[in-house]
Amino acid sequence: MAKTAVNYLKRHSEALVKDVGIEAAAALSGKSKATLGRYYSDDPEHGDRFMPIDVVAALESAARFPHVTAALADLRGITLSYDQDRKGDGKGGVNSDVVALSQRFAMLMAEYNASIEDGRISINEAKRLLNETLAIQKVLIDMKLHLEEEAT
């Protein structure tokens, strides 16, 4: 597997654990906090370690977003869609989604502007940009669900 794909999966594994919370993730998965940390560590010693699929499933069932599943789909060029039984939470609607999308996009552009000020994007800046793009992706999924709800 290419190094960029490895890093991508590890970053999304870390996002999943942080979404659920390290303590809750350890309890849900039956793994120690140290073991969970090894799954997303970029240390060469743990470069070939990945979160087992049963752990991913357990954590994603408690997470706000399917981070690892989305990353795997992205790597294959696949677009995900929730099934009918998992429609939006009913809060807001398309109009509030458009407002949220505009706000998140503005935050992304502000972060990008600050990141390129010195002519290069550091690792921490790239992580912040990634977090903003993931936030936009979540808003877009909510928007898609609200649009599907209105179309039925």
Buried (B, 14 or more C-beta within 10 A) or exposed (E): EEEEEBEBBBBBBBBBBBBBEEEBBBEBBEBEEEBBBBBBBEEEEBEEBBBEEEBBBBBBEBBEBBBBBBBBEBBEEEEEEEEEEEEBEEEBBBEBBBEBBEEBBEBBEEBBEEBEEEEEBEEEBEBBBBBBBBBBBBBBBBBBBBEBBEEE
